[in-house]
Every structure is written in C-alpha cells, then in structure tokens.
Amino acid sequence: MTAADPVVPAGDGALAEPVERVGRGWTAALSLANGAIWVGWFGPLQILLASQAEDFAPGTGMSKETVLAWVTGAGAVVSLAANPFFGALSDRTTARWGRRTPWIVAGSAGGALSLLLLAGAGGVWTMAAGWCLVQLTLNAAFAAITAAVPDRVPRLQRGSVGGWLGAAQILGVVGGTGLAAAAGGTGAGYAACAVFTLAGVLPYVLRHPDLRLPASARAPWAWRSFLASFRLSPRRHPDLAWAWLTRFLINLSNALVLLYLLYYLRDRLHHHDPEEGVLVLTAVNAVTLLATVVVGGVWSDRVGRRKPFVIWSGVLMAVATAALAGWQTWPGAIVASAVLGIGFGVFTSVDFALMTDVLPEALDRGKDLGVINIANALPQVAAPALAAPIVTHLGGYRVLYLVSAAIGLAGAVLVRRIRGVE
C-alpha cells in the first residue's frame, strides 16, 4: 500500500463510512479517469456527430439540425436510464476486483469500442445506434467512478475531491473537442477519443485497489425488488429529495442560459460575429469556473459546511443570469459569463459533496448517485421545451433570462430545506 491509497478496512469495509483521507495520487488518478469519460462524450457531441449529421442528412428528408437533435435525444434517453441502472449493478457486485473497478474497465472498454463502431456508421440509423451504445457503456463507467467517492473519501475531504473531479470534467470537455478537431477527420477523431478514453482509466484501475463487497452483505436477487429500489420516497428520504430538486433547478437555469446563447448574441445584441462571441464567452466562463471549482470545494471542507456555499453560488448565478436580461450589451454578456463561471465552479464541487452527504444507505451509493445524476441530464431535455415558447411567444430573451434567474434562485433557496448537513 502506498501513501496515495486509503486504508482498506477488513470485512464489510465496502459499506463502512470512510475515515482515512485519500492521497493526491488516488485523487489524480480518479480525476483523470473522470476526464477521460468526458473526452469520450464531448469529442462526438461538440464536433464529430455534427459532421456525420451533415453527411447523412441529404436524402433522409431531414435537415442536419434535425438529424443531430434526433440522434443526441435518443442518446440522452439512454443516458437517463443507464446511469442509475449501472450504479445499482455496481452496488451489488462482489467481484474480487471490487464493486466499482469491473464496471469502470468494462464501461470504458465498451465505450472505446462503441466510438470506433460509431466512426464506421453508414447512415442515420447506425449513427443513432452507435451513439446510444456510447452513452450506455460510458455511463456504466461514469456511475462507478462517481460512486467511488463516497466509498473511499471521508466527508470532510469530499469538497476538494469533488472540485478536482469538476476540473477534470471541464478539461475533458475541452480535450475531447480538441482531439476531435485536431485529428484530421471524423474517423481519426473517433479513434483519438476512443484511445484516450480507455487509456485515461488505466492509472486508477491498475494502481488503486477497490473495496470488495462480501457476498454475505448483498441482498438476495429479485427483479421486482431491484426495480422497486429505484423509487426513492421523498417522505422516507426528504434530504435526498430536496438535494435532487435543488440540483435540477440550478442545472435547468444554467441550461436555459446556454441553449440560445448564439441566437441571443446574433438577434438581440447584434454581435458582428456571434459564433466567435460564443467561443469568447465559453472561454471566459471556463477560466473563471476552473479558478473556483477546486478552491470552493477545499474551502467548504475546511469550514465543515456545505449549504452556505451552494446557496450563495446559486444566488450569484441568478444575479448573473438576471444581468443578461437587464444589461443587454456585449460587455454585460462578458461580465455575466465570468460571474456565472465563478458561481457554477463553487456549485459544482460543493454540491457534489453535499449529494454524497445525504445518501441514505452505503449499500445503494451507486444507484442513489445515479438517480441524483438524472438531475444533471434531465434539464437538457426540459430546457428546449420551456425556452422555445418563452422566446417565440412570451416576451423573448429578456423574459427567458428572468425566468431562468428565478428558477436558479428557487434552487438556491430550497437548499435550506436539507436538514441532515450543516
């Protein structure tokens, strides 16, 4: 055992509340694995799927935008179901390599293979099938990576670990986009993302042994009880329900801000180059987010509190979103983007730690985190349905951003309803 590894308790240590702090090596390896999964997602999402949609759209009777929306929508549906499902399977895994490691390996290897299959897609149907396979397999790995944190990290270190995972996520998005753009073609782009996705998880699975769940600690198998376990009663677990709702509302607010940003710059601000404008705002947002995502998590660990950080980061994001409604200029958009990055950086790390603090049972950590992760994906589906009628019939972008600010503020205020943490 090295200084980078936490102590592995004997017996049913997989279900024990961790007390030994994890080392920098463990955190770095898990963060790299997390970033590798996001490379596998966002290389296709940012560039490669759009290129394929443009190639396959002629002759289908659909525009390239419609093809892309249909394919990514199908993948989103798979993602919503796959994350909690594989989290629950990893909870029940009693392999000698541990609960999470087998799914990290299988999911990343399956994701890499699925990316290569997607590279060879010959039409819309095979493209959609390939992307659904990517979502299915990479969500298996992501669910296990996420669950490793409450398995191994003590409560008062989860903010800093969550911060590093958040930073890796951002860098994974940027890295996936860069690999896809620099590879020199769609097939080469998918191959580059596949190699990085698989290689990025190896340091964690090879160097850091996982906790093994004894077979005696696993509940007897029954399909009915397994499926029923996904229903989390707000009455029995009110803290988890409020935490889910606050995450959903703040992520929905953020999704509403980003959805029509290109159109906002072009049609409302009359920016001379709206595509370049989106790139500038994204870069500003990423810089301020990276500057606060780790700092916010470490700070919350040191003071031993979560809720004030989540509340005030949500309030800050709501103020920035309202500025897009009231200060409709290019400098106003830059300031709002920077402030949104500051707020979302703190929220990303501390809210993750807060989620792990309200998990009801150690036996179901993976499944419960998978259900919580739906609050990240569902806003991407809900945002277009809410934003389109507001922009077209109910007042335009000013009303859209005011509604978004109100939703985010509601999410921040409702954090106070969580009683089980400081």
N, C-alpha and C positions, 0 to 999 in steps of 0.2 A: 504494500500500500504506500502511496506517495502522499506528500503534503497537500497535493492538489485534490485528493479524493476524500470525501466524507467517510466517517466510520460507518461500516455496515453492521447494524445490530444483528444479533442472532435471533433464531426463532422466527416470529412473525414480524421481523423488522420492517418488512414492506408496508405494514399497516401502522407502524409506530409514528408518533409525531417526531419529526427530525429535530435534533438538538445540536448536532455538530455542524459548525459553519463549513460551507463548501469553499474550496480554494479557487484561485484565479484560473488554474488550468481547467478545472471542471466547468466553470462558467464560460470560459473562452471556447471550449470545445462544443458545449451545448449551443452557444450563440452562433458559432459557425454552422452547425447543423441546421439551426433555425433559418439562418440567412440563405443556406443552400436550397431549402424548400421554397423560399420566396423567389429565388432565381428561377426555379422550375415553373413557378406560376407566372411571373411577370415578364419574362422574356417573351412568351407567347402572347400574353394579354396586351402588352404595350405595342408590339410590332408584328410578330410572326402571324398571329391569327388574322390580323387586319390585311396583311399581304395575301394570305390564302383566300380570304373572303373576296378580295378584289379579283383574284384569278378565277375563282369558281362561280362568281355571280352571273356572268354572261350565260344566257341560255337557261337559267333557272326561273326567270320571271321575277326575280327579286333584286333589289339594289344591294350593293356591297354592305351598306349600313344595316340592312335588314338581315342579311346572312350572318353578319358578325353578331348582331343582337340575339338572333335565334340560337346560335352556337354557344355564346357565352351564357345566355339564360339557361340553356339545358345544363351546362356545367355547374351553374350556381345552384340549381335544384339538387344535383348530385352532391355538391359540397354540403348543403344544409343537412342532408341525411347522413353522409359518410362520417363527418367529424364525431358526433356523439356515438354512432354505431361502433366505430373502431376504438374510440375511447373506452366504451363498455367492454369490448373484447379484450383489450389490453388489461383492464382491471381484473379479468378472470384468468389471465394467462399464468401458468405455473411452470413455464419452461426453465431449464437450468440457467439460461442466459438472462433471466429476469422477466418482469412484466412488460417493460417498455421496449427494450432493445430489439426483440424479434420483429416488432411492428415498425420500428424505425428503419431496420435493414430491409424488410420486405416492402415497406411503402416507398422508400427512396429508390430501391432497385426497380420496383414496378413502375414508379414514376419516370425513371430514366428510359425504360423500355417503351413506355407509353408515348413519351416525347419523340422517340425515334419512329414509332408507328405513325404518329401524327405528321411527321415530316414526309412520309410517303403517301399521305391521303390523296386520293384522286378525285374527290368531289365533296359536295357539302355533307352528305350523309357520313362518309368515312371521316371527314374532318370533325363533325359533331361527336361521333363515337370515340375518336381518339382523344378529344378534349375531355369528354366525360370520364374516360379511363385515367387521364392525368389527374383530374380532380379526385377521383375515387382513391387512387393509390397515394398521392401526396397528402391527402387528408388523413390517411392511416398513419403516416409518419408524423405529421404535424400534431395529431391528437396525442401521440405517445410522447413527443418532445415537450409539449405543454404540461402534460401530467407529471413529467419528471421533476418539475419544480416543487410542487407540494410534497412529492415523495421524498425529496432529498434536502430541501433548503428550509432552515428554520424560519419562523415567521418574521423575525426582525432582520432578515437578510433578503427577503423576497422583493423588496422595493428595488434594491440595487441590481439583483439578478434580472428582474423584470425590465429594468432600464437597459441593460446590455442586450437582452433579447429584442427589445424595441429598436435599439440602434441597429442590430443585425438585420431586422426586418426591413428597415429603411434602406440600408446598404444593399440588401438582397434585391429590392425593387430596382435600385439604380444599376446594380451589377447585372441583373438579368436583362434590363433594357440595353445596357452597353454591350453585353455579349451578343445579343440578337442583332444589334445594329452593326457591330464590327466584324461579324463572322463572314459576311460576303455572300449571303444568300439564305433563303428560307431553310433548306436542308441543313446547311452548315450551322445556322443559328440554333436550330433544334438540337443538333448534335453537341454544340458547345454547352447549352443549358443542361442537357442530359448528363454530360460528363461531370460538370460542376456539382450538380445536384447529388450525384452518387458519391463523388469524392469528398464533398463537404461534410458528410455524416461520419466518415471513417474515423477521424481522430476521436470522436466521442465513443463510438461503439467498440473500438479496439483498445482504448486506454482506460476507460472508466466502467468498471463492472456495475451491473444493475442489481437492484434488490430483488431477491427471489420470493415469490409468494408460495407458501406451503400449500399443498393440495387440501389439507385439512381446514384451511381458512377460507376456501372457496365454497360459495353456496352451491347446493345441488342444481344441476342444469334443468331448466324447463323453459320452453319457448314463451309460454304465457307470462311467467314471472319476469323473464328477460325483457320482453317488450313492455310490460307494465312498469318496469323500472325507469323508463324514460319520462314518465309522467311525474313531475315534481310538484307536490302540492304546496301552493303559497301559504296555506294555513299551517302546514307542518313545518315548512322551512321559509318563514317570511323574510329573513335576511337575504337568502339566496334570490328570492323573487324580486325584492326591491333592488338588489345589486344588478340583476339581469335587466330590469326595466331602466335603470339609470344608464347603463352601458348602451342599451338600444337607443334611447332618446339622444344621447350625446353623439353617438355614431350616425344616427339619422340626420341630425343637424349638420354634421360635417359632410355627409354625402350630398345633402341639398346644396351646400355651398359649392362643391366641386362639380356637380353634374353639368350645369350650364355655364361654366366659367368662360369657355370660349365664346359662347353667344353673348354673354354679358359684356365682355370686352369689345366685341365687334358691334353689337346693336345698341348698347346703352352708353358705353364710354367712347365709342367710335375710334378705338385704338387703330393706329396705322397698320400694325401687323399683329393681329390677335393671336396667331399661332406662336409667334415669338413671345408675346406677352404672357401666354400661359406657361411657357418654359421659364421665363424670368420669375413669375410668381411661384411656380413649383420649386425652383431653386432656393428662393428666399425662404419659403416655408420649410424646406428640408434642412437648411442650415440652422434655423432657429430651433427646429424640432430636435435635431441632433445635439444642439447645445444644452437642451434642458432634459432630455429623456433619461439620461443616467443621473444627472445631478438631482432631479426631482425624486427619483427612487432612493438614492443614497440618503438624501435629506430626511425623507419620511422614515427610513429605517432608524436614523439617529435619534429622532424625536419620539419614535414609537407610535406614531399616529398616521392614519390614512385619510380619514374623511375630510379634514380641512383642505388637504391638497387636491382631492378630487372635486370638492365643492368650488374652491376658488379657481382652479383651472377651468372648470365648466363655465363659471361666471366670466372669466377672461375671454374665453372663446365666444360666448354670447355677445359680449361687448364688441369684439372684433367683427362678428357677423352683422350686427346692427350697423356698424360703420359702413359696410358695403351698401346698405340701404340709404344711409343719410349722408355719406361723403362719397359721392359717385364721381370720383376723379381717378386718374392713374396713380398719383401719389397716395391717395386714400386706399387704393387696392393693394399697393405695396405694403403700406403700414398694416393693413388688416391681415395680409398674408403672413407677415412676420409675427404679429401678435397671436394669430391662430396657431402658428408653429410652436410658440412658447407654451401656450396653453395645452395643446394636444400632446406635446412631449411629456409634460408632467403627468397629464391624464393617462397616457399610455402605460407608463411604468407603475404608477401608484395604483391605478385601477386594477391592473393585473394582480398586484399584491393583495389588494382588497378582495378580489374574487377568490383567491386561494384561501383567504382567512375565513370565508363564510361557507366553505364546502361542508356539507353535513356529515359525510362518513368517509373514512380513509379507504374503505373497500370500493367506493364508487368515484374516486377522484377523476379518473379519465373520462367517464361517462358524464359526470356533472360539469366538468370543464368543457366538454363537447357541446352540451346544451347551452352553456354560457356563451360559447363561441358563435352560436347562432345569432346572438345579438350583434356580432360584427358583420355577418353576411346578409342577414335579412334587410337591413337598411338599404343595401344596394338594389334590392328588389322593390322595396317600398318607395324609395326616393323618386323614381320616374313617375310612378302613379300619382304621387302627391304634387310634384313640381309642375308637371305639364299643364293641368288645369289652372293652376295659380298664375303661371306666366302668360297663358293664352287668354284667360277669361276673367281672372280675379285680381288684376292690378299690376301684373308684370313683375319685374325683378325687385322693385322696392318692397312689395308685399312678400315676395318669396323669401328674401333675406330677413325680413322682420319675423315671419313665421318660423324660419329656421332658428333665429336667435331665441324666440320664445320656447321652442322645443328644447334647445340646448340648456336654457336656463331652468326649465322644469326638471330636466335630468339632474342638474347640479343640486337643486333644492331637495329633490327626493332622496339624495344620498343620506340626508339626516334621518330618514326612516329606518336605516340599518342600525340595529341596536347591539349587535354582537361584537363590534370592534370599536376601538377608540375613535 
